[in-house]
């Protein structure tokens, strides 16, 4: 169970990376929605979502502040539903903002996920960044199938290959 806290909801001008990711014109305003996710009192994920005002002219700040799902709000009010996303994963050191939000030291590792959410019609509607405490999560990726076939996220045990001579080869996990 996670609790979601709204850190900030603002309108601004996007960087060129967000302009390209969202397929919008330079100078087109966007929503910037920053949220923090907690597990108990532990701060574990901080995220920023960037959404064009041309697609979403209004956002109910009170509902986001109450922990409501951003994607549920977009689906209900604007019929915007995520069909798929493109994501990039990077293990890194946290930025100053991420350190403050997640209460991390400068050398603590984080997993940063940058992505773009698309509708069924291939319309990009959300350019986001999520930062996770890297020492607390297992990341599982799946394509278009609805259930895993080869690897389950709970899979454990060895991923080693034993030589024909019988001894185990590295890695042991």
C-alpha positions in Angstrom: 0.0 0.0 0.0 1.3 3.4 -1.0 0.2 6.9 0.0 0.5 9.5 -2.7 1.1 13.2 -1.7 0.9 16.1 -4.1 4.0 18.2 -3.9 3.2 20.7 -6.7 0.7 21.4 -9.4 1.8 24.2 -11.8 1.5 25.4 -15.3 4.8 26.2 -17.2 6.7 26.1 -20.4 8.3 22.8 -21.2 11.9 22.1 -22.1 12.7 21.0 -25.7 12.9 17.4 -24.5 9.3 17.5 -23.4 8.2 19.4 -26.5 9.7 16.6 -28.7 8.4 13.8 -26.4 4.8 15.2 -26.4 4.8 16.3 -30.1 3.7 19.8 -29.2 4.8 23.2 -30.4 7.4 25.2 -28.6 5.7 27.8 -26.3 2.7 25.5 -25.7 2.1 25.4 -21.9 2.0 22.2 -19.9 1.0 21.0 -16.5 3.8 20.0 -14.2 2.5 17.6 -11.5 5.0 16.5 -8.8 4.0 13.7 -6.4 5.7 11.7 -3.7 4.8 8.1 -2.9 5.3 6.7 0.6 5.1 3.2 2.0 4.2 3.8 5.6 6.3 6.8 6.5 9.1 5.8 4.1 9.6 8.1 1.1 10.2 5.7 -1.8 9.2 7.3 -5.1 9.1 10.9 -6.4 7.6 11.6 -9.8 6.9 14.5 -12.2 4.3 14.2 -14.9 4.2 16.8 -17.8 0.9 17.0 -19.6 -0.1 19.5 -22.4 -2.8 22.0 -21.5 -4.1 21.5 -25.1 -5.1 17.9 -24.1 -6.0 18.6 -20.5 -7.3 22.2 -19.9 -8.1 21.7 -16.2 -7.0 19.4 -13.4 -8.7 19.0 -10.1 -6.0 19.8 -7.6 -8.1 18.8 -4.6 -8.5 15.2 -6.0 -4.8 14.9 -6.7 -4.1 16.3 -3.2 -6.4 13.6 -1.8 -4.2 10.9 -3.4 -6.4 10.2 -6.4 -4.8 8.5 -9.4 -3.9 11.0 -12.2 -4.6 8.4 -14.8 -8.1 7.8 -13.4 -8.8 11.5 -13.5 -7.6 11.8 -17.1 -9.7 8.8 -18.2 -12.9 10.0 -16.5 -12.8 13.7 -17.5 -11.0 13.6 -20.9 -11.2 9.9 -22.0 -7.4 9.8 -22.1 -6.3 6.2 -21.4 -2.7 4.9 -21.5 -2.4 2.1 -24.1 1.4 1.8 -23.8 4.5 3.7 -22.7 8.1 4.0 -23.8 10.5 4.1 -20.9 14.2 4.5 -20.3 15.8 3.2 -17.0 18.9 4.6 -15.5 20.7 3.9 -12.3 22.2 7.2 -11.1 22.9 9.5 -8.2 19.9 11.6 -7.1 19.6 15.3 -8.1 19.3 17.9 -5.3 15.5 17.9 -5.7 15.3 14.1 -5.5 17.6 14.0 -2.5 15.3 16.5 -0.7 12.1 14.6 -1.6 13.4 11.1 -0.9 15.6 12.1 2.0 18.7 10.6 0.4 22.4 11.2 0.6 24.2 12.5 -2.4 25.8 9.0 -3.1 22.7 6.9 -2.6 21.7 5.1 -5.8 18.4 5.8 -7.5 16.6 4.2 -10.4 15.3 6.9 -12.7 12.6 6.1 -15.1 11.8 8.5 -17.9 8.8 7.7 -20.1 6.2 8.8 -22.5 2.6 7.6 -22.2 0.5 7.1 -25.4 -3.2 6.6 -26.2 -4.5 3.8 -28.5 -4.3 6.4 -31.3 -0.5 6.9 -30.6 -1.0 10.4 -29.1 1.6 11.1 -26.5 -0.1 12.7 -23.5 2.4 12.4 -20.6 6.1 12.9 -20.4 7.2 11.7 -17.0 10.1 11.0 -14.7 9.9 8.7 -11.7 12.8 8.3 -9.3 12.9 5.2 -7.0 15.1 4.4 -4.1 17.2 1.8 -6.0 17.8 -0.4 -3.0 14.1 -1.1 -2.4 12.6 -2.2 -5.7 12.7 -5.0 -8.2 11.9 -3.8 -11.7 9.9 -6.0 -14.1 9.2 -5.2 -17.7 6.7 -6.9 -20.0 5.7 -6.3 -23.6 2.2 -6.6 -25.1 1.4 -10.0 -23.6 -1.0 -10.0 -20.7 0.8 -12.5 -18.6 4.5 -13.5 -18.2 5.7 -16.5 -20.1 9.3 -17.0 -19.2 10.3 -14.8 -16.3 8.1 -13.9 -13.4 8.9 -10.8 -11.3 9.0 -13.0 -8.2 11.4 -15.5 -9.8 14.3 -16.4 -7.6 17.0 -18.9 -7.7 20.1 -19.2 -9.7 20.6 -17.7 -13.2 23.9 -19.5 -13.5 25.0 -22.1 -16.0 26.6 -25.2 -14.8 29.4 -26.5 -16.8 29.2 -30.0 -18.2 32.0 -30.9 -15.7 29.5 -30.3 -12.8 30.8 -27.1 -11.2 28.7 -24.0 -11.1 29.8 -21.0 -13.2 29.4 -17.4 -12.3 27.1 -15.7 -11.6 25.7 -17.6 -8.6 22.5 -15.6 -8.4 
